[in-house]
Amino acid sequence: MRIERERAPHNYVGGLDLQSEGNQTLEVCGAADGEGLGRCPIAHPRDIERAAEAARGAHAKLTGRDRERRARGLERLARVVRDHQEDLAILECLQTGRSYRDVLHHDLDLGVRTLRAAAGWLRSRQGEHHDLGDGRGALVEPAAFAVRGVVLPSAEPLGVALRTSAMALAAGSGLVLLAPPEAPLSILRLAALSREASLPGGALNALTGDGRASAEHLAEAPSIDALSFFGSLELGRRMLVSAAKSNLKAVDLEIESKMPCIVLEGSDPGRAVEEIFRSGLGSACQREPSASRILVHESLYAELASRLTQLAKSAVVSHPLDEHTELGPLCSEERMKRVLAYVELGRREGASLVSGGTREVEGARFSGCYVKPTLFLDPPVDGRLVREPIGGPVVTLERFHKEEEAIDRVHHGIGRRTAAVFGGDDVGARRFARQLDFGTLAVNQTWELEPELPHAASAEGAQAQLGRVGLDGTYGRWRTLLVRN
C-alpha cells in the first residue's frame, strides 16, 4: 500500500503506464477506515481513444496467433494471477470492503478457473461444420469483436474483469477495462501483471472512470466495437442510448437485480438458512445478484425467521482482512447511504424490522462504511423494498400459502437473472423452478457462477462474449439449472 500511495497517477495502455490526457485525478479511499490508498487519473475521452487504438493493434496480433498459442497465453495469465493472488485480494478487500476470504476463494479462484476453461475451449472448439447438400457446406465459427469495452462494477471489479477478459481474449478481442472510481487499484494491478503473461501490448488496457460520465464516453466512442456493462438499471439505459448515438455497437448488459429465494414446504430449513445468510447478509451481499428476497411457505416461516434473526444479530462485522469477518464494510459512502435509505423506506412501507437497520460505528468501525445485517419480516408484497435491488446486507422474508402465489410475486421484481428454490423433494423443486422465468435457476443452493456454463438472462448466454448470435438466441434464451442434491 505504501507503493500505491507513492506511485504517480497512471493509466495502463498498450503495455505501458501512461499519464492521462486530462488533468483530473481522484483519491481512492479504504472502505474500512476512509484512509487514502492511492490516486488515479480520471479517464479522458482521448485516453479512451488511445486505449482503443492499442486494443485494436493487439486484436490483430491475437487473431494472427494459432489457437494453441492463445491458449498458452491464457494459462500463463492464470498462473500469474495465482502467483499474485494475495496482493490482488488485499487490494480488492481494502477498496470494496468484502472479506479477504470471499475475494480469495470466490473471485480469484473463479477467475483462474475461467481463464483455464477459456484455454480449454480454444483447444476443443474448431467450429461447426454443416452439410448443406448438393456438394455445399458451411463452417460456423466464433468471430471476435476487435475492441471490447467493459464497464466494471464497484463491488466486485476484479472478479468481473477476470471472467470477462477470459473469453474475450480467447476469441481474440482487445480489451478496454473501465475501473470504478471506488476500486480501480486492483484493476490497474491486474493489467500491469498481464505483461508477465506475455500477452501482446494493448490486449488488456485499464482506465479509471469517474462514474456516469466516463462510462458514457466509453459507450459513445466509435472506436469501441462492443460493450459489456455491469451496474444499475438507470446507467444501463444510458449505455444503450450512448451506443446508439455513435456506431450502434453491440451492448451486453448485466443489470443489478434481486435473487428471489423460494423455500417450499418440506425444505431443509438449516440448508436454506445457511445459503441465504451467506449470500444475503454475509460478505457476498454486495455481489449481484444476492439472496435478498425470501419467500417462505407458511409452515416454515416462523422457524426461518427465528434462525435468520439470530444469525443476523450474531454476525461478525469487522475489518475485511480479519480472518473471522463475516461482513465487512460497504464499498463506498454513497452505497452505504443508499442502503440506509432503503431501510428507512422499508420502515415507512410498514415492514417489521427485527435486526440491524443502522450504521455500525463502534470502535475501529467508526470511520468505515459498515451497516449492520438487516432483516425485515412481512414487507408489503408490492413495495419497493422487495422489488428493487439494494446492494447491501438487507433481506426481506415473506410468507406464502400456495405455490402459485409465490410464482406470481417473484415475477414482479426488477430483473430476471437468477432465482433459487429450496425443496425437500428434488423432483418437485425442479418442477417448480422450471415455472420461473429466470435465466439461471438454482435448486437447494443460491446462485454461483460456473465458467463452463451460460449465465444471466442474456439471449446468447456465454456466447454473447464471443460476439456470436446463434440460432437458439433468435427464438429465446439459454436457461441454466444448477442443482445440489
Number of C-alpha atoms within 10 A of each C-alpha: 13 8 9 16 14 11 12 15 20 21 25 26 28 23 20 15 17 14 16 23 16 13 10 13 16 16 16 21 21 26 29 28 18 17 14 15 21 21 20 25 24 25 28 21 19 14 20 27 18 18 30 30 20 24 30 24 20 26 24 16 18 24 18 12 12 10 21 13 15 23 23 18 23 30 22 19 25 24 17 18 24 16 11 13 18 15 13 21 24 19 24 30 29 30 31 26 30 33 28 25 19 19 27 20 13 15 22 24 17 21 25 25 20 24 29 22 20 26 25 17 17 21 15 10 11 13 11 10 11 11 10 9 7 6 6 8 10 11 10 12 13 18 13 23 24 25 27 29 29 27 28 27 26 23 29 24 26 29 23 19 24 23 21 22 27 25 26 23 29 24 25 26 33 34 32 31 30 29 30 24 25 26 31 28 26 22 28 25 18 22 25 20 18 24 18 14 18 13 21 21 19 29 32 29 31 31 28 30 27 19 18 12 13 23 26 20 20 28 33 22 21 17 23 30 22 25 24 21 22 21 18 15 17 10 17 22 12 15 26 21 15 20 24 15 14 14 16 16 22 19 21 21 21 21 23 24 24 27 30 28 31 30 29 27 20 13 21 16 19 11 12 23 17 15 18 23 26 17 25 31 28 26 27 27 27 25 19 27 28 34 29 29 27 25 24 24 22 16 14 17 19 12 14 20 19 11 15 22 20 13 16 21 15 11 17 17 21 22 26 28 18 14 11 15 20 23 26 31 33 28 29 25 16 11 18 19 15 14 24 19 14 19 23 13 15 22 16 9 15 14 21 15 17 17 19 19 23 15 19 20 14 9 7 12 19 14 16 26 25 30 25 24 29 24 26 26 20 14 21 15 16 12 15 17 26 27 21 17 26 27 24 32 29 28 26 24 22 21 22 18 13 12 13 11 12 22 17 10 16 26 15 14 21 18 23 22 25 30 28 28 26 29 21 16 16 17 10 12 22 20 11 19 22 12 10 20 17 24 22 25 28 22 23 27 22 28 23 16 15 12 20 12 13 20 24 25 21 21 22 25 19 19 18 20 24 20 21 17 14 14 9 11 16 10 9 11 16 21 23 18 18 19 16 10 8
